Amino acid sequence: MNSKNLQRFKSVVEKSASVLLIVLMGAITYLTLPISANAAELTTESASLSDPTISHAATQYTITQSGITLSTIKCIKVLFGTAADGSGGLPPGMSLGTPTFSGTYVPTPASWAAAVVGAAVQITFASGEIPGGATGRTIVLNGITNGSTSNTTYYANVSTYGATDCSTSPVDNNGKSTYVFTAGVQVSATVNPTLTFTVGSTTCDLGVLAANSTGKCSHNMTAASNATSGYAISYIASNTLTSTGSNTILRMVLMRLQMQQVENNLV
């Protein structure tokens, strides 16, 4: 081999070695890249309140989620915030209190325990469960006091984990829903007083009178009123009874009033 060919051979060998070294370094770099666990993203979120009035206590929050991963979870975390990313803390005046958990997100919600950690409700179960379905699952939290500011958008972010620390082994996240508080509507009305009164008949037949017997008749009277104090019925009789014409009959009449009092008070 002449010197020119020898020089060419060395150049080829050096280039091949360089290529091989780059390939090996690439392979090493690829093998040493960290492996990360990414949580799936929840979808079709919504939040509804049993009573959205400001400062209303014992409110039920129902949060609905879809796009749920059907694998075992041990923590459901609901983070309330004034910002879309769940930051900012609880809305002004809002208190999570001691909430209870129910709903359809997991098969046996009674096995799960809810605890307040900062601005979040963390619902855990050491044994874990697979969610009850991938769509339309509800997280129901009872006993929350609404905030004191109306007509402002607030956020509830749902995430789930495969560990009870509610931070490691993420499964689903970014289940973001919005809600607002309202000032409510004050309603007033005036109801006019009412009174009804009826007598069963306008005539009274005493039958055939005799010296040794007493004639009698009876009527039913009914009354109703919306007055808070009810009503009173009075009977006023003339001094004498007269027969047809101008004959005066000695008034010796036994009257028995049967009154049915119905009080219909306004609530």
C-alpha positions as CSV (number, residue, x, y, z in Angstrom):
1,M,0.0,0.0,0.0
2,N,1.5,3.3,-1.1
3,S,1.6,6.3,1.2
4,K,-1.4,8.1,-0.5
5,N,-3.6,5.0,0.0
6,L,-2.4,4.6,3.6
7,Q,-3.3,8.2,4.3
8,R,-6.8,7.7,2.8
9,F,-7.3,4.6,4.9
10,K,-6.4,6.4,8.1
11,S,-8.9,9.2,7.3
12,V,-11.7,6.7,6.7
13,V,-11.0,4.9,10.0
14,E,-10.9,8.2,11.9
15,K,-14.2,9.3,10.5
16,S,-15.8,5.9,11.2
17,A,-14.6,6.1,14.8
18,S,-16.0,9.6,15.2
19,V,-19.4,8.5,13.9
20,L,-19.4,5.4,16.2
21,L,-18.5,7.6,19.2
22,I,-21.4,10.0,18.4
23,V,-23.8,7.1,18.1
24,L,-22.7,5.7,21.4
25,M,-23.0,9.0,23.1
26,G,-26.4,9.5,21.7
27,A,-27.4,6.0,23.0
28,I,-26.0,6.8,26.4
29,T,-27.8,10.1,26.6
30,Y,-31.1,8.5,25.6
31,L,-30.7,5.7,28.2
32,T,-30.0,8.2,31.0
33,L,-33.0,10.5,30.3
34,P,-35.4,10.6,33.3
35,I,-38.7,8.8,33.0
36,S,-41.6,11.0,34.1
37,A,-45.2,10.0,35.0
38,N,-47.7,12.3,33.4
39,A,-51.3,12.5,34.7
40,A,-54.2,12.4,32.3
41,E,-56.4,15.4,31.9
42,L,-60.0,15.4,33.1
43,T,-62.6,16.9,30.8
44,T,-66.2,18.2,30.7
45,E,-66.1,19.7,34.2
46,S,-69.0,21.5,35.9
47,A,-69.8,22.7,39.4
48,S,-73.2,23.4,40.9
49,L,-74.2,24.7,44.4
50,S,-77.4,23.8,46.3
51,D,-77.7,27.5,47.2
52,P,-75.3,30.0,45.6
53,T,-76.3,32.9,47.9
54,I,-73.3,34.7,49.5
55,S,-72.3,33.5,53.0
56,H,-74.9,30.7,52.9
57,A,-73.9,27.9,55.3
58,A,-74.2,24.2,54.9
59,T,-74.1,24.4,51.1
60,Q,-73.7,21.3,48.9
61,Y,-71.2,21.5,46.1
62,T,-71.6,19.0,43.3
63,I,-68.6,18.7,40.9
64,T,-69.0,16.6,37.8
65,Q,-66.0,15.2,35.9
66,S,-65.4,13.1,32.7
67,G,-62.4,11.8,30.9
68,I,-61.6,9.7,34.1
69,T,-58.8,7.2,34.0
70,L,-60.1,3.8,35.2
71,S,-57.2,2.8,37.4
72,T,-56.9,2.5,41.2
73,I,-56.8,5.8,43.0
74,K,-56.3,6.6,46.7
75,C,-56.9,10.3,46.8
76,I,-59.3,12.7,45.3
77,K,-58.2,16.3,45.8
78,V,-60.5,19.3,45.2
79,L,-58.6,22.6,45.3
80,F,-60.5,25.8,45.6
81,G,-59.0,29.0,44.4
82,T,-59.5,32.5,43.1
83,A,-57.3,31.8,40.1
84,A,-57.8,29.3,37.2
85,D,-54.7,27.4,38.3
86,G,-56.1,26.9,41.8
87,S,-53.9,29.5,43.4
88,G,-55.0,32.5,45.4
89,G,-56.5,30.6,48.2
90,L,-60.2,30.4,49.1
91,P,-62.6,33.1,47.9
92,P,-63.1,35.8,50.6
93,G,-65.5,34.7,53.3
94,M,-65.6,31.1,52.1
95,S,-65.1,28.3,54.7
96,L,-64.7,24.6,53.9
97,G,-65.7,23.7,57.5
98,T,-65.8,19.9,58.1
99,P,-67.2,18.7,54.7
100,T,-68.6,15.2,54.1
101,F,-68.1,13.3,50.9
102,S,-70.6,11.4,48.7
103,G,-71.4,11.1,45.0
104,T,-70.7,8.6,42.2
105,Y,-67.0,9.1,41.5
106,V,-66.0,5.9,43.4
107,P,-68.1,2.8,44.1
108,T,-68.2,3.1,48.0
109,P,-67.8,6.8,48.9
110,A,-68.6,6.0,52.6
111,S,-65.2,4.2,52.8
112,W,-63.4,7.5,52.0
113,A,-62.5,10.2,54.5
114,A,-62.6,13.9,53.7
115,A,-60.1,16.3,55.3
116,V,-59.4,20.0,54.8
117,V,-55.8,20.9,54.0
118,G,-55.4,24.6,53.3
119,A,-57.7,25.6,50.4
120,A,-58.3,21.9,49.4
121,V,-60.5,19.1,50.4
122,Q,-58.5,15.8,50.3
123,I,-60.6,12.7,50.1
124,T,-58.6,9.5,50.8
125,F,-59.0,5.7,51.1
126,A,-55.9,3.6,52.0
127,S,-57.2,0.6,50.0
128,G,-58.1,2.6,47.0
129,E,-60.8,2.1,44.4
130,I,-61.2,2.3,40.7
131,P,-63.6,5.1,39.8
132,G,-67.2,4.1,39.0
133,G,-67.0,5.2,35.4
134,A,-65.1,7.3,32.9
135,T,-67.9,9.9,32.3
136,G,-70.4,12.0,34.4
137,R,-68.9,11.1,37.8
138,T,-69.9,13.4,40.7
139,I,-68.0,14.6,43.7
140,V,-70.5,15.8,46.3
141,L,-69.2,17.9,49.2
142,N,-71.6,19.0,52.0
143,G,-71.2,21.5,54.7
144,I,-69.3,24.3,53.0
145,T,-70.0,28.0,53.7
146,N,-70.1,30.2,50.6
147,G,-67.9,33.3,50.2
148,S,-69.1,36.8,50.8
149,T,-68.4,38.3,47.3
150,S,-71.0,38.0,44.6
151,N,-70.7,38.0,40.8
152,T,-67.0,36.9,40.7
153,T,-65.7,33.8,39.0
154,Y,-64.0,31.2,41.3
155,Y,-62.5,27.8,40.5
156,A,-62.5,24.2,41.7
157,N,-59.6,22.0,40.5
158,V,-59.9,18.2,40.8
159,S,-56.9,15.9,40.7
160,T,-56.5,12.2,41.7
161,Y,-53.6,10.2,42.9
162,G,-52.5,6.6,43.5
163,A,-51.2,7.6,46.9
164,T,-52.9,8.9,50.1
165,D,-50.4,11.8,50.3
166,C,-52.4,13.5,47.5
167,S,-49.1,14.5,45.7
168,T,-47.3,11.5,44.4
169,S,-48.4,8.9,41.8
170,P,-50.7,11.3,39.9
171,V,-53.5,9.7,37.9
172,D,-55.8,12.6,36.6
173,N,-55.6,16.3,37.0
174,N,-56.7,19.7,35.6
175,G,-60.4,19.0,36.3
176,K,-61.2,22.7,36.3
177,S,-64.7,24.0,36.9
178,T,-66.0,27.5,37.8
179,Y,-68.7,28.8,40.1
180,V,-70.0,32.2,41.3
181,F,-71.9,33.4,44.4
182,T,-75.0,35.6,44.1
183,A,-76.4,38.3,46.3
184,G,-79.9,36.7,46.1
185,V,-83.2,38.4,45.5
186,Q,-85.3,39.8,48.4
187,V,-89.0,39.2,47.9
188,S,-91.8,41.1,49.6
189,A,-95.6,41.1,49.2
190,T,-98.7,42.3,50.9
191,V,-101.7,40.0,51.4
192,N,-105.1,41.6,51.9
193,P,-107.2,40.4,54.9
194,T,-109.9,37.9,54.2
195,L,-113.0,36.8,56.1
196,T,-115.7,34.4,55.0
197,F,-118.8,33.4,57.0
198,T,-121.7,31.2,56.1
199,V,-125.0,30.1,57.8
200,G,-126.6,26.9,56.8
201,S,-130.1,28.4,56.4
202,T,-131.9,31.7,56.7
203,T,-135.0,30.1,58.2
204,C,-135.7,28.2,61.4
205,D,-138.7,25.9,61.6
206,L,-139.7,25.2,65.3
207,G,-142.3,22.7,64.2
208,V,-145.7,22.4,65.9
209,L,-145.6,24.2,69.3
210,A,-147.2,22.7,72.3
211,A,-147.4,23.8,75.9
212,N,-145.5,20.9,77.3
213,S,-142.7,20.8,74.7
214,T,-140.0,23.1,73.3
215,G,-139.6,23.8,69.7
216,K,-136.1,23.8,68.4
217,C,-134.1,24.1,65.2
218,S,-130.4,24.2,64.4
219,H,-128.0,25.7,61.9
220,N,-124.4,25.1,61.0
221,M,-122.1,28.2,60.7
222,T,-118.6,28.3,59.3
223,A,-116.0,31.0,59.2
224,A,-112.5,31.4,58.0
225,S,-109.9,34.2,58.0
226,N,-106.2,34.8,57.3
227,A,-105.9,37.0,60.4
228,T,-103.2,36.0,62.8
229,S,-105.6,36.4,65.7
230,G,-108.4,34.4,64.2
231,Y,-112.0,35.7,64.5
232,A,-115.0,35.9,66.8
233,I,-118.7,35.2,66.2
234,S,-121.4,37.0,68.0
235,Y,-125.2,36.3,68.1
236,I,-127.7,39.1,68.5
237,A,-131.4,38.4,69.0
238,S,-134.4,40.7,69.0
239,N,-136.4,41.1,72.2
240,T,-139.5,39.2,71.1
241,L,-140.8,36.7,68.6
242,T,-144.0,37.5,66.8
243,S,-146.5,35.3,65.0
244,T,-148.0,36.1,61.6
245,G,-149.6,39.4,62.2
246,S,-149.0,41.3,65.4
247,N,-149.3,38.6,68.1
248,T,-146.4,38.5,70.5
249,I,-145.0,35.1,71.4
250,L,-143.3,34.7,74.8
251,R,-139.6,34.3,73.9
252,M,-138.5,31.1,75.5
253,V,-136.1,29.6,73.0
254,L,-133.1,27.4,73.6
255,M,-130.5,28.1,71.0
256,R,-127.5,26.0,70.5
257,L,-124.8,27.4,68.4
258,Q,-122.5,25.0,66.7
259,M,-119.6,26.9,65.3
260,Q,-116.7,25.6,63.4
261,Q,-113.7,27.9,63.8
262,V,-111.1,27.7,61.1
263,E,-108.0,29.7,61.5
264,N,-105.9,30.1,58.4
265,N,-102.8,32.0,59.6
266,L,-100.3,33.3,57.1
267,V,-96.8,31.8,57.3
